[in-house]
Amino acid sequence: MFFKRMPHVTTLSDYNSDNIRAFLYEGRIKYKWKTVTFKSYFGALRGFASWCVKRKLLPENPLLDIERPKMEKTIPKSLKKDQAEALLDHVFHKKTIYRFERYRNRALFGLMIFAGLRVAEVLALKIHDVDFQENSIFVRLGKGLKDRTVPLLSRLKVYLHEYMKERERIQRTTPFFITSVNGDRPFTANGVKKVVEWLRHKSKIYFTCHGLRHTFATQMLRGGCNIYALSKFLGHSDIRTTTIYLSASADYLQKEIVKHPMNFNGTHVYS
């Protein structure tokens, strides 16, 4: 792409920082590249330059003094409390072919909304990972191959317990916690995708599984959860990753701003 858009670059000696800057600038201004696209091209150009330097085709890497833009930190899309409640209501009360589906689907989405699990973590859960006695969910080898334990909320505990009774009723024995309707085997990512599409259509609420994890995070902050505990619940290795949710929670920020010691004490009357 570089050589196609820069026809005057005909030799490696023309592969310099000025021409590369011109190419990257054109991409950002003329072709409206997003940051991720810019970084992709930048990485490819730098990789090629490094290859040339190693083979002594170039004296130095011309991209070393070109700064890459940082990725934008966008506020995660999540559901409001009433939307999440409506979604769970649709999950359980909309008619399905098999009764088991309603309990299974409520457990599936409940694990994302009330425990903040990623969809891959939900599908990887084993029976013994959910401890009803200790009120905990053990997430093994989550993102970054890290184990963590998430406390089991009482509402989620009810959902999972009722799901387990239905699972036993239809004699599912697979060690995986979330199971398929058709056959004694674990539920799949493709199966989740179909349920999500069905639920979007029925509820008229657009959501993603990762958005439900964001919903967990923002609702926890609105409830007063501190950022350190939330970081542990979500399995973030760096607490800075968790702080993006602070921008998504207006209620949390509102509670914090009134702590300013020079704020009115509540007795001020407008004149």
DOBALUM-154846 format. One record per residue (C-alpha): x, y, z; residue number from 1; residue in three letters. Coordinates in Angstrom, 3 decimals, always signed. Layout:
REM DOBALUM-154846
SITE        c1        c2        c3  zator  milum
SITE         X         Y         Z    NUM    ALA
...
REM end
This chain:
REM DOBALUM-154846
SITE        c1        c2        c3  zator  milum
SITE    +0.000    +0.000    +0.000      1    MET
SITE    +2.858    +2.387    +0.828      2    PHE
SITE    +4.542    +1.999    -2.558      3    PHE
SITE    +1.182    +2.120    -4.356      4    LYS
SITE    +0.201    +5.464    -2.805      5    ARG
SITE    +3.744    +6.872    -2.994      6    MET
SITE    +4.669    +6.236    -6.676      7    PRO
SITE    +7.686    +8.562    -6.476      8    HIS
SITE    +9.302    +6.173    -3.990      9    VAL
SITE   +11.217    +3.928    -6.362     10    THR
SITE   +14.320    +2.915    -4.385     11    THR
SITE   +15.088    +2.059    -0.765     12    LEU
SITE   +16.926    +5.335    -0.410     13    SER
SITE   +13.503    +7.001    -0.820     14    ASP
SITE   +12.195    +4.944    +2.090     15    TYR
SITE   +12.910    +7.752    +4.536     16    ASN
SITE   +11.118    +9.500    +7.383     17    SER
SITE    +9.863   +12.371    +5.202     18    ASP
SITE    +8.091   +10.068    +2.727     19    ASN
SITE    +6.787    +7.822    +5.481     20    ILE
SITE    +5.417   +10.834    +7.389     21    ARG
SITE    +3.711   +12.027    +4.195     22    ALA
SITE    +2.105    +8.607    +3.724     23    PHE
SITE    +0.872    +8.427    +7.320     24    LEU
SITE    -0.379   +12.015    +7.219     25    TYR
SITE    -2.342   +11.333    +4.035     26    GLU
SITE    -3.898    +8.293    +5.644     27    GLY
SITE    -5.078   +10.241    +8.685     28    ARG
SITE    -6.311   +13.317    +6.784     29    ILE
SITE    -7.487   +12.054    +3.386     30    LYS
SITE    -8.554    +8.499    +4.200     31    TYR
SITE    -9.728    +9.207    +7.772     32    LYS
SITE    -7.808    +6.327    +9.344     33    TRP
SITE    -8.768    +5.392   +12.846     34    LYS
SITE    -5.974    +5.057   +15.369     35    THR
SITE    -5.989    +1.283   +15.126     36    VAL
SITE    -5.553    +1.493   +11.329     37    THR
SITE    -2.724    +3.997   +11.712     38    PHE
SITE    -0.944    +1.732   +14.201     39    LYS
SITE    -1.381    -1.260   +11.912     40    SER
SITE    +0.301    +0.517    +8.990     41    TYR
SITE    +2.947    +1.962   +11.280     42    PHE
SITE    +3.821    -1.488   +12.608     43    GLY
SITE    +4.090    -2.964    +9.117     44    ALA
SITE    +6.310    -0.106    +7.894     45    LEU
SITE    +8.543    -0.328   +10.944     46    ARG
SITE    +8.817    -4.096   +10.610     47    GLY
SITE    +9.908    -3.789    +6.999     48    PHE
SITE   +12.432    -1.104    +7.931     49    ALA
SITE   +13.873    -3.300   +10.704     50    SER
SITE   +14.233    -6.148    +8.208     51    TRP
SITE   +16.115    -3.833    +5.848     52    CYS
SITE   +18.407    -2.557    +8.619     53    VAL
SITE   +19.358    -6.091    +9.673     54    LYS
SITE   +20.356    -6.855    +6.096     55    ARG
SITE   +22.222    -3.547    +5.806     56    LYS
SITE   +19.872    -2.338    +3.081     57    LEU
SITE   +19.114    +0.763    +5.151     58    LEU
SITE   +21.525    +2.572    +7.491     59    PRO
SITE   +18.862    +3.091   +10.182     60    GLU
SITE   +15.162    +2.653   +10.829     61    ASN
SITE   +13.434    +5.821    +9.530     62    PRO
SITE   +10.444    +5.312   +11.843     63    LEU
SITE   +12.361    +5.587   +15.111     64    LEU
SITE   +11.647    +9.320   +15.399     65    ASP
SITE    +8.012    +9.080   +14.310     66    ILE
SITE    +5.650    +8.942   +17.281     67    GLU
SITE    +2.703    +6.595   +17.219     68    ARG
SITE    -0.647    +7.921   +18.505     69    PRO
SITE    -2.054    +6.369   +21.649     70    LYS
SITE    -5.229    +4.322   +21.383     71    MET
SITE    -8.362    +6.252   +22.288     72    GLU
SITE    -9.872    +5.303   +25.627     73    LYS
SITE   -13.570    +5.107   +24.882     74    THR
SITE   -16.201    +4.664   +27.559     75    ILE
SITE   -17.458    +1.064   +27.436     76    PRO
SITE   -21.040    +0.622   +26.273     77    LYS
SITE   -23.210    -0.833   +29.005     78    SER
SITE   -26.879    -1.206   +29.849     79    LEU
SITE   -28.718    +0.956   +32.326     80    LYS
SITE   -30.172    -0.779   +35.368     81    LYS
SITE   -33.725    -0.854   +33.970     82    ASP
SITE   -32.456    -2.216   +30.636     83    GLN
SITE   -30.550    -4.993   +32.370     84    ALA
SITE   -33.644    -5.869   +34.406     85    GLU
SITE   -35.782    -5.898   +31.253     86    ALA
SITE   -33.252    -8.132   +29.518     87    LEU
SITE   -33.296   -10.675   +32.348     88    LEU
SITE   -37.098   -10.563   +32.326     89    ASP
SITE   -37.168   -11.380   +28.613     90    HIS
SITE   -34.595   -14.135   +29.076     91    VAL
SITE   -36.744   -15.975   +31.570     92    PHE
SITE   -40.285   -15.235   +30.448     93    HIS
SITE   -40.118   -15.368   +26.670     94    LYS
SITE   -41.361   -18.693   +25.350     95    LYS
SITE   -38.684   -21.194   +24.306     96    THR
SITE   -38.937   -24.686   +22.842     97    ILE
SITE   -37.547   -26.297   +25.987     98    TYR
SITE   -38.158   -25.198   +29.570     99    ARG
SITE   -34.486   -25.863   +30.366    100    PHE
SITE   -33.433   -23.103   +27.948    101    GLU
SITE   -35.003   -20.371   +30.053    102    ARG
SITE   -33.097   -21.420   +33.182    103    TYR
SITE   -29.882   -21.992   +31.256    104    ARG
SITE   -30.046   -18.629   +29.487    105    ASN
SITE   -30.812   -16.749   +32.705    106    ARG
SITE   -27.796   -18.391   +34.353    107    ALA
SITE   -25.664   -17.619   +31.308    108    LEU
SITE   -26.424   -13.895   +31.214    109    PHE
SITE   -26.602   -13.671   +34.996    110    GLY
SITE   -22.958   -14.699   +35.232    111    LEU
SITE   -22.044   -11.717   +33.054    112    MET
SITE   -24.349    -9.145   +34.673    113    ILE
SITE   -23.871   -10.171   +38.327    114    PHE
SITE   -20.304   -11.536   +38.288    115    ALA
SITE   -18.680    -9.698   +35.386    116    GLY
SITE   -17.443   -12.843   +33.660    117    LEU
SITE   -16.331   -12.787   +30.037    118    ARG
SITE   -18.327   -15.090   +27.768    119    VAL
SITE   -15.292   -17.371   +27.308    120    ALA
SITE   -14.946   -17.616   +31.097    121    GLU
SITE   -18.624   -18.524   +31.472    122    VAL
SITE   -18.320   -21.301   +28.894    123    LEU
SITE   -15.152   -22.623   +30.546    124    ALA
SITE   -16.742   -22.892   +34.016    125    LEU
SITE   -16.866   -26.394   +35.481    126    LYS
SITE   -19.430   -27.676   +37.977    127    ILE
SITE   -16.958   -27.597   +40.871    128    HIS
SITE   -16.000   -23.988   +40.052    129    ASP
SITE   -19.324   -22.763   +41.450    130    VAL
SITE   -19.272   -23.199   +45.220    131    ASP
SITE   -22.717   -22.664   +46.742    132    PHE
SITE   -21.408   -23.314   +50.258    133    GLN
SITE   -18.646   -20.711   +50.092    134    GLU
SITE   -20.693   -18.397   +47.840    135    ASN
SITE   -17.926   -18.069   +45.286    136    SER
SITE   -17.150   -18.608   +41.610    137    ILE
SITE   -13.653   -19.749   +40.717    138    PHE
SITE   -12.556   -18.465   +37.314    139    VAL
SITE    -9.595   -20.527   +36.177    140    ARG
SITE    -7.155   -19.278   +33.585    141    LEU
SITE    -9.089   -16.160   +32.615    142    GLY
SITE    -7.648   -13.548   +30.276    143    LYS
SITE    -3.894   -13.436   +30.736    144    GLY
SITE    -4.021   -17.010   +32.101    145    LEU
SITE    -4.849   -15.723   +35.593    146    LYS
SITE    -7.093   -17.431   +38.138    147    ASP
SITE    -9.469   -15.393   +40.280    148    ARG
SITE   -12.389   -15.851   +42.652    149    THR
SITE   -15.577   -13.801   +42.364    150    VAL
SITE   -18.094   -13.691   +45.258    151    PRO
SITE   -21.507   -15.140   +44.425    152    LEU
SITE   -24.314   -12.603   +44.818    153    LEU
SITE   -27.480   -13.920   +46.456    154    SER
SITE   -29.622   -13.161   +43.400    155    ARG
SITE   -27.199   -14.929   +41.089    156    LEU
SITE   -27.002   -17.803   +43.552    157    LYS
SITE   -30.756   -18.324   +43.198    158    VAL
SITE   -30.518   -18.267   +39.400    159    TYR
SITE   -27.653   -20.766   +39.347    160    LEU
SITE   -29.239   -23.040   +41.935    161    HIS
SITE   -32.512   -23.199   +39.982    162    GLU
SITE   -30.554   -23.836   +36.799    163    TYR
SITE   -28.723   -26.727   +38.476    164    MET
SITE   -32.057   -28.300   +39.460    165    LYS
SITE   -33.217   -28.108   +35.828    166    GLU
SITE   -29.907   -29.489   +34.655    167    ARG
SITE   -30.283   -32.468   +36.982    168    GLU
SITE   -33.883   -32.951   +35.855    169    ARG
SITE   -32.779   -33.502   +32.244    170    ILE
SITE   -29.813   -35.591   +33.433    171    GLN
SITE   -26.890   -33.538   +32.212    172    ARG
SITE   -23.570   -34.989   +33.431    173    THR
SITE   -20.948   -33.007   +31.479    174    THR
SITE   -18.441   -31.353   +33.858    175    PRO
SITE   -18.992   -27.992   +32.136    176    PHE
SITE   -21.405   -25.781   +34.049    177    PHE
SITE   -23.333   -24.281   +31.111    178    ILE
SITE   -24.637   -27.028   +28.869    179    THR
SITE   -26.311   -27.434   +25.524    180    SER
SITE   -29.995   -28.216   +25.156    181    VAL
SITE   -29.285   -30.820   +22.511    182    ASN
SITE   -27.046   -33.460   +24.014    183    GLY
SITE   -24.944   -33.845   +27.132    184    ASP
SITE   -22.182   -31.468   +26.085    185    ARG
SITE   -20.937   -27.950   +26.900    186    PRO
SITE   -22.600   -24.912   +25.408    187    PHE
SITE   -20.613   -23.230   +22.619    188    THR
SITE   -19.702   -19.692   +21.569    189    ALA
SITE   -21.802   -20.164   +18.442    190    ASN
SITE   -24.726   -21.188   +20.623    191    GLY
SITE   -24.317   -18.031   +22.710    192    VAL
SITE   -24.256   -15.946   +19.527    193    LYS
SITE   -27.608   -17.405   +18.446    194    LYS
SITE   -29.173   -16.773   +21.858    195    VAL
SITE   -27.912   -13.170   +21.835    196    VAL
SITE   -29.410   -12.564   +18.381    197    GLU
SITE   -32.708   -14.114   +19.475    198    TRP
SITE   -32.820   -12.038   +22.652    199    LEU
SITE   -31.987    -8.795   +20.855    200    ARG
SITE   -34.920    -9.432   +18.530    201    HIS
SITE   -37.342   -10.320   +21.310    202    LYS
SITE   -36.356    -7.620   +23.792    203    SER
SITE   -35.596    -4.823   +21.286    204    LYS
SITE   -32.529    -4.104   +23.454    205    ILE
SITE   -29.204    -4.042   +21.680    206    TYR
SITE   -26.409    -5.515   +23.781    207    PHE
SITE   -23.255    -7.571   +23.525    208    THR
SITE   -21.869   -10.117   +25.967    209    CYS
SITE   -18.906    -7.860   +26.657    210    HIS
SITE   -21.354    -5.013   +27.198    211    GLY
SITE   -22.958    -7.065   +29.984    212    LEU
SITE   -19.559    -7.307   +31.659    213    ARG
SITE   -19.323    -3.515   +31.375    214    HIS
SITE   -22.810    -3.318   +32.887    215    THR
SITE   -21.570    -5.270   +35.904    216    PHE
SITE   -18.653    -2.857   +36.317    217    ALA
SITE   -20.683    +0.352   +36.066    218    THR
SITE   -23.451    -0.925   +38.335    219    GLN
SITE   -20.880    -1.976   +40.944    220    MET
SITE   -19.396    +1.532   +40.935    221    LEU
SITE   -22.834    +3.101   +41.198    222    ARG
SITE   -23.470    +0.891   +44.206    223    GLY
SITE   -20.344    +2.213   +45.917    224    GLY
SITE   -17.788    -0.486   +45.080    225    CYS
SITE   -14.217    +0.798   +45.304    226    ASN
SITE   -12.034    +0.661   +42.217    227    ILE
SITE    -9.494    -1.753   +43.747    228    TYR
SITE   -12.128    -4.391   +44.558    229    ALA
SITE   -13.711    -3.967   +41.114    230    LEU
SITE   -10.316    -4.508   +39.509    231    SER
SITE   -10.027    -7.826   +41.349    232    LYS
SITE   -13.560    -8.886   +40.388    233    PHE
SITE   -12.874    -8.171   +36.712    234    LEU
SITE    -9.477    -9.857   +36.717    235    GLY
SITE    -7.544    -6.812   +35.524    236    HIS
SITE    -3.778    -7.110   +36.025    237    SER
SITE    -3.412    -3.321   +35.963    238    ASP
SITE    -5.835    -1.176   +37.946    239    ILE
SITE    -5.454    +1.549   +35.309    240    ARG
SITE    -7.518    -0.666   +32.992    241    THR
SITE   -10.370    -0.516   +35.508    242    THR
SITE   -10.322    +3.252   +35.925    243    THR
SITE   -11.972    +3.759   +32.528    244    ILE
SITE   -15.237    +2.701   +34.188    245    TYR
SITE   -15.063    +5.755   +36.415    246    LEU
SITE   -15.907    +7.878   +33.361    247    SER
SITE   -18.861    +5.618   +32.589    248    ALA
SITE   -20.445    +6.024   +36.007    249    SER
SITE   -21.946    +9.491   +36.423    250    ALA
SITE   -23.535    +8.487   +39.741    251    ASP
SITE   -20.183    +7.446   +41.177    252    TYR
SITE   -18.561   +10.711   +40.107    253    LEU
SITE   -21.472   +12.700   +41.525    254    GLN
SITE   -21.048   +11.003   +44.909    255    LYS
SITE   -17.347   +11.789   +44.878    256    GLU
SITE   -17.538   +15.455   +43.782    257    ILE
SITE   -19.694   +16.468   +46.766    258    VAL
SITE   -16.818   +15.489   +49.061    259    LYS
SITE   -15.099   +18.767   +48.162    260    HIS
SITE   -14.525   +20.424   +51.582    261    PRO
SITE   -15.476   +23.875   +50.261    262    MET
SITE   -18.883   +22.747   +48.988    263    ASN
SITE   -22.096   +24.130   +50.513    264    PHE
SITE   -23.195   +22.247   +53.619    265    ASN
SITE   -26.786   +21.942   +52.448    266    GLY
SITE   -28.152   +25.089   +54.148    267    THR
SITE   -27.527   +27.476   +51.263    268    HIS
SITE   -30.652   +29.223   +49.964    269    VAL
SITE   -30.786   +30.710   +46.453    270    TYR
SITE   -31.491   +34.447   +46.483    271    SER
REM end
